[in-house]
Each structure stands twice: as structure tokens, then as C-alpha cells.
Amino acid sequence: MSTAASKPDANFGDAQAVLAFRGADSARFLQGQVSIDAEKLAPGASTLAGLHNPQGRVIALLGVTRTAPEEFLAVLPRELAADVVQRLRKYVLRAKVTIADASAEYRVHGEFTHAGVATASVAWGNRRLLLLSRSGESRDAPGIGADDWNREDILQGMPQVYAATSEAFVAQMLNLDLLGAIAFDKGCYTGQEVIARAHYRGKVKRRMQRWLNSSGIILKPGDAARSGDGRALIVVRVAPVAEGQAILAVGNFGAPAGETEAAGGDAVTLGGPMPLPYALPE
């Protein structure tokens, strides 16, 4: 935690990387690695997907679009790109697929859905697009700033994973099952057994909720916090607001406070939880 002054808002897309999966086996390869049904994703369609370790914990969240029958592009935070490429290449074996960081080929813009057209796009939330344009192509608008994008994500309950929180959360803790980012009727993929068990046995006690930090202490992803009744929380993502910080954080949301893990005495107390645009399971 720190009390550093806020910095000028940067373009959201500047902190994003683009990975390219190309080859005859690209769909089959992704089918065995991410939580969506990649083989059913039609060219031009897009979705949020999770990449997980064998324990079902989220390594990275990917905005995936199928640009052609044998090509997929995935957008993720730039700080995770090299690690994700390295991990996935270990599973290629004899598959006819190449995995490359294609960030030099594309620029990423976050824009509202009424904005223009790009080479490829990923639908994000209920009214935004991640637009991918070829490097060198000019755009009329600079794109949504990072703070504005993150505020909108928090309002819509859209998680993100960064280096500080990679492998910290099981898929359902980030509400990926409520956001259409998990296909429970597909075959096996890395982490599938743990994720499916949690789904069918209904034993997910920790969920992501929306909070407000008005303490004056700046929180960042991975920091510890607590609810008003003392429950332990882990920060998922943050954005500045007039009152301090809008927060998405994971904690036990179902049991009485006395039956949950208590936060440390020096943890920042957050206001909330506040409503999300989707309902958490009872």
C-alpha cells in the first residue's frame, strides 16, 4: 500500500499486449488450454476466456477473437504476455500452431460500441469493444483512457489479472462463470477438474464484489483489505473516483463474519459491498 499521488490517465490500450495463435490446429490447441469452447467460436466472434493452472487458478484473462478459421488473437495485460507465451509453448508438442506476441502488429484501443471499425474486435462488458487495428493505421479517436476503462470495468463487475494476482484466484472467485467465460459442457482443459468440481458441488464461498475505498490510502491489485464487519479481502482491480477508489475485491460473501477469515488489524476497511449488474449465487 502507498499514498502516492495519482498520475495522468494513459491510453488503456498502451498497457495491453496481443497474442496470435495461428495454424491448422489453433482451435484444437486453445480448446485444451482455455476455459471457453474455442472450437465453437465463429470467425468474427469474441469472448472473455480464462487461462488456468492445474489447480484451477487464473494465470491470465484473455479477450479472445477468432479472426479466421486458423487464427485467433488474444488481448491481455502486457506485463503477463511473455510468461503466458512461454507457458503455452510447452504444450504445443506436435500441434500445428504457432504462438507469438503480435503486439508489434496491432494497436489496442478501448472504445464504446458506437465507435468505428477495426481489423478485429473483442466485445467487452455490455457496451464496449477492444478494437485491434494494424500498426500504422490511424484512428480518429485515441481510445478510452485507462482510468475510465477501469472504472467502467469495476461498475460492470469485470475482473482482470495482473502479475501481482496471477494464480491467486480460482476461476469462480472472479465470477468467470457468471460472465460467460467458462464452458462447462466442453472437454478437458488445464484446470478443468477443479473448476468443474467447484461448479457442480456449489462450494465457492469466496466471490468478487464491488467496494469503495475512501480511506485516503491507495490500494493496488493484490493488496489486503477488509469489509466493514472485518472479513478479509484481496484487491482485484482499482480505479480512481471522486470519493477515493472504486474497487473489485474477493472475499467470503456468504457466511457470517465470525465464520470467515478475519483481516489483519492494519488492513484498510472498504465500504460496501455495492451492487453488481449480475447476481451472485446464494
C-alpha positions in Angstrom: 0.0 0.0 0.0 1.1 3.6 -0.6 -0.2 7.1 -0.6 1.4 8.1 -3.9 -0.3 10.9 -5.9 -2.4 9.9 -8.9 -0.7 10.0 -12.3 -2.2 11.4 -15.6 -4.5 9.0 -17.3 -2.9 6.9 -20.0 -4.5 5.3 -23.0 -5.9 1.9 -21.9 -4.6 0.1 -24.9 -1.0 1.1 -24.3 -0.8 -1.4 -21.4 -2.2 -4.3 -23.5 -0.5 -7.0 -25.5 -1.8 -9.1 -28.4 -1.0 -12.7 -28.8 -1.6 -14.6 -32.1 -2.4 -18.3 -32.4 -2.1 -19.4 -36.0 -2.2 -22.7 -37.8 -4.5 -25.6 -38.6 -4.6 -26.8 -35.0 -5.1 -23.4 -33.4 -8.7 -24.0 -32.3 -7.9 -27.5 -31.1 -4.9 -26.2 -29.1 -6.8 -23.5 -27.4 -9.7 -25.9 -26.7 -7.3 -27.8 -24.4 -5.8 -24.7 -22.7 -8.5 -22.1 -22.0 -12.0 -22.2 -20.4 -14.1 -21.3 -23.4 -15.2 -23.6 -26.3 -12.7 -22.3 -28.8 -13.8 -24.7 -31.5 -17.3 -23.3 -31.5 -16.2 -19.7 -31.6 -17.1 -18.4 -35.1 -14.8 -16.2 -37.2 -15.5 -12.6 -36.2 -16.9 -13.6 -32.7 -15.1 -12.9 -29.4 -15.3 -13.7 -25.7 -13.6 -13.5 -22.4 -11.5 -16.6 -21.5 -9.5 -17.8 -18.6 -6.1 -19.5 -18.7 -5.6 -21.6 -15.6 -3.0 -23.7 -13.9 -3.8 -27.3 -12.9 -5.2 -26.1 -9.6 -7.9 -24.1 -11.4 -6.3 -20.8 -10.5 -6.3 -18.0 -13.1 -3.0 -17.3 -14.7 -4.4 -14.7 -17.1 -7.7 -13.4 -18.5 -7.8 -13.2 -22.3 -10.1 -11.2 -24.6 -10.2 -13.7 -27.5 -11.4 -13.1 -31.0 -11.3 -15.6 -33.9 -10.2 -13.6 -36.9 -10.1 -16.6 -39.4 -10.7 -20.3 -39.2 -7.0 -20.8 -38.4 -6.2 -17.6 -36.5 -7.1 -16.3 -33.0 -6.0 -13.1 -31.4 -6.0 -12.6 -27.6 -5.6 -9.4 -25.7 -4.2 -9.4 -22.1 -2.1 -7.1 -19.9 1.3 -6.5 -21.4 3.0 -7.5 -18.1 1.8 -11.1 -18.5 2.4 -11.7 -22.2 5.9 -13.1 -22.0 5.0 -15.6 -19.2 1.8 -16.7 -21.0 3.6 -17.3 -24.3 6.3 -19.3 -22.5 3.8 -21.4 -20.6 1.6 -22.2 -23.6 4.5 -23.1 -25.9 5.3 -26.0 -23.6 2.0 -27.6 -24.6 2.4 -27.3 -28.4 4.2 -30.6 -28.9 3.3 -31.7 -32.4 0.2 -29.5 -32.8 0.2 -27.3 -36.0 0.0 -24.0 -34.2 2.4 -21.1 -33.6 2.1 -18.8 -30.6 3.6 -15.3 -30.9 3.5 -11.9 -29.2 1.9 -9.9 -32.0 1.8 -6.6 -30.2 4.1 -5.0 -32.8 1.5 -5.9 -35.4 -1.5 -4.3 -33.7 -2.6 -1.4 -31.6 -5.3 -1.9 -29.0 -8.0 0.7 -28.4 -10.7 0.6 -25.8 -13.8 2.3 -27.2 -17.6 2.4 -26.7 -19.6 0.2 -29.2 -20.8 3.2 -31.2 -17.2 3.9 -32.3 -15.6 3.0 -35.6 -14.5 -0.3 -37.1 -11.1 -2.0 -36.8 -9.3 -5.1 -38.2 -10.6 -7.1 -35.2 -12.5 -6.5 -32.0 -13.4 -8.2 -28.7 -16.8 -7.4 -27.1 -16.2 -6.3 -23.6 -18.9 -5.9 -21.0 -22.2 -4.7 -22.3 -21.2 -1.6 -24.3 -17.5 -1.5 -25.1 -15.1 -3.0 -27.6 -11.4 -3.8 -27.5 -10.5 -2.7 -31.1 -7.4 -4.1 -32.7 -6.0 -2.0 -35.6 -3.0 -2.8 -37.7 0.1 -0.8 -36.6 0.5 2.2 -38.8 -3.3 2.6 -39.3 -4.6 5.9 -38.0 -7.7 6.2 -35.9 -9.9 9.2 -35.4 -10.2 8.7 -31.6 -7.3 8.0 -29.2 -9.3 5.4 -27.3 -10.6 5.3 -23.7 -8.2 6.3 -21.0 -7.0 3.6 -18.6 -8.8 5.2 -15.6 -12.1 5.5 -17.4 -11.8 1.9 -18.7 -11.1 0.5 -15.3 -13.9 2.5 -13.7 -16.4 1.0 -16.3 -15.0 -2.5 -15.7 -15.5 -2.2 -12.0 -19.0 -0.9 -12.4 -19.8 -3.9 -14.6 -18.0 -6.4 -12.4 -15.4 -7.3 -15.0 -12.2 -8.7 -13.3 -8.6 -8.5 -14.5 -5.5 -10.4 -13.5 -2.1 -8.8 -13.3 1.4 -10.1 -12.4 0.6 -9.4 -8.7 -2.5 -11.6 -8.7 -1.7 -14.2 -11.3 -2.6 -17.7 -9.9 -4.2 -16.1 -6.8 -7.8 -16.8 -7.6 -9.8 -19.9 -8.7 -12.0 -19.1 -11.7 -15.3 -18.7 -9.8 -13.7 -16.3 -7.3 -13.5 -13.8 -10.2 -17.1 -14.6 -11.3 -15.9 -16.0 -14.6 -18.8 -18.5 -14.5 -21.3 -15.6 -14.3 -19.6 -13.7 -17.2 -19.8 -16.5 -19.8 -16.1 -17.1 -19.6 -16.3 -20.8 -18.8 -17.9 -23.6 -21.0 -18.9 -26.4 -18.6 -20.1 -28.6 -21.5 -16.7 -28.8 -23.3 -13.9 -31.4 -22.9 -10.9 -31.2 -20.7 -8.6 -28.3 -20.4 -5.9 -27.3 -17.9 -7.6 -26.7 -14.5 -11.0 -28.0 -15.7 -11.3 -30.7 -13.0 -11.1 -28.2 -10.1 -13.3 -25.6 -11.8 -16.0 -28.2 -12.7 -15.9 -29.6 -9.1 -16.5 -26.2 -7.6 -19.3 -25.6 -10.1 -21.2 -28.8 -9.6 -20.7 -29.1 -5.9 -21.6 -25.5 -5.3 -18.7 -24.9 -2.8 -17.5 -21.5 -3.9 -17.5 -19.4 -0.8 -15.3 -16.6 -2.0 -16.5 -14.2 -4.7 -15.6 -10.9 -6.2 -17.7 -7.9 -5.2 -17.6 -4.2 -5.7 -16.4 -1.9 -2.9 -15.3 1.7 -2.2 -12.0 2.8 -0.7 -12.4 6.2 0.9 -9.5 5.8 3.4 -7.1 8.0 1.6 -4.6 5.1 1.3 -4.0 4.0 -2.3 -4.6 0.3 -2.8 -3.4 -1.8 -5.8 -4.2 -5.3 -7.1 -3.0 -8.0 -4.6 -3.3 -5.8 -1.5 -5.2 -7.0 1.5 -8.3 -5.1 2.8 -11.3 -5.8 4.9 -15.0 -5.3 4.9 -16.9 -3.3 7.5 -17.5 -6.5 9.5 -13.8 -7.5 9.4 -13.8 -10.1 6.6 -10.5 -10.5 4.7 -10.5 -9.2 1.2 -7.9 -9.3 -1.6 -8.0 -6.4 -4.1 -8.5 -7.5 -7.8 -8.6 -4.1 -9.6 -8.9 -0.4 -8.7 -9.8 2.9 -10.4 -9.8 6.5 -9.0 -13.1 8.1 -8.3 -14.1 11.3 -6.5 -14.5 9.5 -3.2 -11.2 7.7 -3.4 -11.0 4.4 -5.3 -13.6 2.1 -6.9 -12.5 -1.5 -6.0 -13.2 -5.1 -7.1 -12.1 -7.4 -4.3 -12.5 -11.1 -3.5 -13.7 -12.3 -0.1 -16.1 -14.6 1.7 -19.6 -13.3 0.8 -21.9 -16.0 2.2 -21.1 -16.9 5.8 -21.4 -14.8 8.9 -18.3 -12.8 9.7 -17.5 -15.0 12.7 -17.2 -18.0 10.4 -14.8 -16.4 7.9 -11.2 -15.4 7.8 -10.6 -12.1 9.6 -8.4 -9.4 8.1 -5.3 -8.1 9.8 -5.7 -5.1 12.1 -3.9 -2.8 9.7 -5.9 -3.6 6.6 -7.9 -0.8 5.0 -11.6 -1.0 5.6 -13.7 -0.7 2.5 -17.3 0.5 2.1 -19.8 -1.9 0.6 -20.4 -4.3 -0.9 -22.2 -2.4 -3.7 -24.5 -4.0 -6.4 -23.1 -5.7 -9.4 -25.1 -5.9 -12.7 -25.3 -9.7 -12.2 -26.4 -11.7 -9.2 -24.1 -13.8 -7.1 -25.2 -17.4 -6.4 -26.8 -17.9 -3.0 
